[in-house]
């Protein structure tokens, strides 16, 4: 999981998971140029309409929550290690995402 967070393009992913990450990245960074071809690209990897809908909903909710947190100046809890940091083990009692 941490490898995906650090750089999903270098992670060992199936073609379908790679397509989903590409779709999500485009949706989050370049919202306006999304087209039916983007949706068809996911369908060609076996995603049905419900799965595509769920992916878009999760990406949209995440974007909303990030903007709310940024707008309110929310800082992450100091006891939670940020995703993508080196090492995946937690010290005893340490919470990790």
N, C-alpha and C positions, 0 to 999 in steps of 0.2 A: 504494500500500500504506500509506504513512504517513497519508494522508487517512482511510483506513478505521480505522487504529489511533487517530487523534485523535478521530474521531467518525463511526462508520459510518453513522449516521442522516443525515448531510449529504453522504456520498460518493455518487458516481454509480454506482449498482448496478442490476443487473437485478432484476426482481421476485423471481425465484428466490433470488438472492444475498441480497436484503433479508430474505426469509422465513427463510433459513438463519441469518442474523445475529440475527434476532429470536428464533428458537428457541434458539440458543446462549446468548444473553443471559438468556433466561428460565431455561434449564437451569442456568446458572452461578450466578444470583442468587436464584432462587426454586424450588429443586429440588422441593419437595413438591407444588406444584400442577400439575406436568406431567401431561397427560392424553392419551388417545388422540386427541383433537381436535388436539393439538399435532403429533402424528405425521401425522395426516391432512392438516394444513395444508401440511406439506412434500411429501407425496405429490401434493397438488393442483398443486404447482409442478414436478412431474416427477421428484422424488427417489424412487428405489426403496428397498426395505428395506436393501440393502447400503450405499447412500449414507447413509441415516439412521443406521444402525448405526455407520458410520465416523465420522460427525459426533459422535455421543454418546461414542464411544470417545476421540476426540481431545480433546473438552471435558473428559471425566473425567480423562484422563491429565494434561492441562494443570493442572487444579485440584489434582490430587495433587502434582505437582511444585512448584507455587506454595506449597502448605502445607508441604511438606518443606523448601523453601528458607527460608520464613519461620520455621519452627520451629527451624531450625539457625542463624538469623541470617546467612544467606548474603547478601553484598553483590554487586551486579553489578560486573564488571570495569570499571575506570575508562576503558579504551580503547574500550569499546563504547558508542556513543551509544544512549540509550533510544529505543524506538519512539515515534513521534509528535512528536519534537522537530522544531522548524522546520528546514527544509532537508533535502534528501535526498542531497546530494553528500557524499562523504567526502574528507577530506584524503589526500594520498598516504600509503599504508601504514596508514591507519586502517581498522579493521574496523567494519562496520555489520551489523546483523541483517538 
